Amino acid sequence: MLPGGGYAAHSPHEAEPVTGWLAGLGLSASVFRYPLNARHPAPLVALRSEIRRRRAQGADRIGVVGFSAGGHLAGLAALAPSNDPRESVQFAVLGYAITSMETETYRPSRIILLGEDASPDLRRATSLDSLVTEASPPFFLWHTAEDVYVPPEHTYRLAAALAAHDVAHTVHVFAHGPHSLGLAQGAGDAATWTGFAASWIAEQLRAGTTAPS
């Protein structure tokens, strides 16, 4: 579980409350507080180390759940090339995630992660839509149309790349709600995302009983 916070903080409401919800679904979940104010690839290296640790403890299937900047990092873990099968991710749930470092939206996160003068090649190499392949794991994406900090364009870009590569995915964009909703309790229709995600995660786990991880 990777909370948001623009790569500068870890949002508390996107941390333990979410792992509590996941635990209620029967999942072994923990918050991973990745390095802050750190340049790429330090956060990804740290997350992959945690994934290897969880796998060494006996975890067969690894899912990542992330919000905003935490969603970007979760997506990198699921999509960026790796030669170590212990670092593989079997499914990803991203809420109002930053997916592109090529747009100018939510520029502060990009500057923290990549620097003020990041090259076009580096910006593309850390944009989730450019990393999708036919072998990418399934994704559950949700966003709100009113998000002004990370516009839904980010989710649309990733969803289009997943569709272009025939990668299984589910997308929910709710009409109303600001950025950083977390579990979105009491937030109208957006509050239904947890029910949709719970069903989707259960589907991924069922699929894992018949397919290799």
C-alpha angles and dihedrals in degrees: 000000000000117000122210128240107138094273085289101083143006111245108228095212089056093053127053095009088060095046087050089056091047091049087054087060090057095257128136101236136169137173115250112204101203122199114288129215087015130135124244129297095027096083092046093047090052093048093049089052089054091049090052089049093052091048091050087055089059106272109149101182120036122200125184125210119190142167129210107321088003087056090054091053092045089052092050090053090051097044113024114100117262132175093205115085089199087071095056121126119211100196140359135209114196125186119198087330128185100239104164130056089182095073123075094232116116091007094174092071091050092051092050093048102036108015133245095286101040112163121245088246092055092046090052093044089057096045110103096216090060092053100055117116134169087265095057117123124249119281135208110200130185134174142151124247091225096057105126098176097054106014119213088252085088092060092042092053093052093043091052091052092048090050092048090056096042092244114159111250144154123211130194121180112181120206098230139037140081129252120284100033096151108185087357094219110180092008098120120240092355088068088071092070092089092058092049091047093048091055092045094049090049088054091053091050092049089051089052092061090064102032131058116256 
